[in-house]
Amino acid sequence: MSAVAIRTRLAFIGGLSFFLAVLSALLWGLWLLVIWMTAANQVPVNSLMIQGEQHYLSREEVRQSVLALPEVGNFFTLEVDRVQQQLQSLPWVYQASVRKQWPDILRVYIVEQPVAARWNQDAMVNAHGEIFQVRHDDPSLVSLSGPDEESNRVLEGYRSVQKLLQPGGYRIERVHLTPRRSWELTLSDGVTLLLGREDLEARLQRFIDVYPGIAERERVAYLDLRYDTGLAVGWKQDEETDNDKKHGTKSDRRA
């Protein structure tokens, strides 16, 4: 083999060895970087930025919910979907979005439940008719009740009757849908309207027309409008006689 060929081979072997050495160093460095990035508590989340309006949910509740995740100790392995699921498990959270910001910041945007009413005394219903389990005693909220699967129907029913009664200055305190799907309303003055299952608009209009003309309205306990025409008045108990004084105009049948 000539001297030129020997030098050429040695140069090739040297170049190949150098390339392999550089490649090995890069792979080793990459491996060390992966180990460092995945090592627990190497780069924890050091800042939690909470955005969005909170009226019922405190920032401390959000913070504690995030800190309860063991993955929060490592910024690189923390999955934003996992944080989102954790936050949306909080009763007052309707929606949550999460993103990571280099090098150690977690940004959270919270949308609270759009509260519409109280539901069955121990829960709430949001503006979409969805029930969420939290107890909140707010006297300004209407109380709705009925079968859970009918929560959206009850909310829509409340909105409909409210439009009819509000111009007359009547405020609804409670709406109840019975197991037989019969409607009952209680007004802010304590008067209950028994409406039945049909012709709600016509029966409410009958109440609007007749109620102002009833004498001693402060003694009215309920108005039964479940008739084709007319209504029945139920009076509050007479404290002196223990008898109920009742009168009314009835006709064919209840519906």
Secondary structure, DSSP 8 states (H G I E B T S, - for coil): --HHHHHHHHHHHHHHHHHHHHHHHHHHHHHHHHHHHHSTTSS---EEEEES--SSS-HHHHHHHHHTSGGGG-TTT--HHHHHHHHHTSTTEEEEEEEEETTTEEEEEEEE--EEEEETTTEEEETTS-EE------TTS-EEES-GGGHHHHHHHHHHHHHHHGGGT--EEEEEE-TT--EEEEETTS-EEEEESS-HHHHHHHHHHHGGG-TTGGGEEEEE--SSS-EEEEE---TTT-----EEE--S---
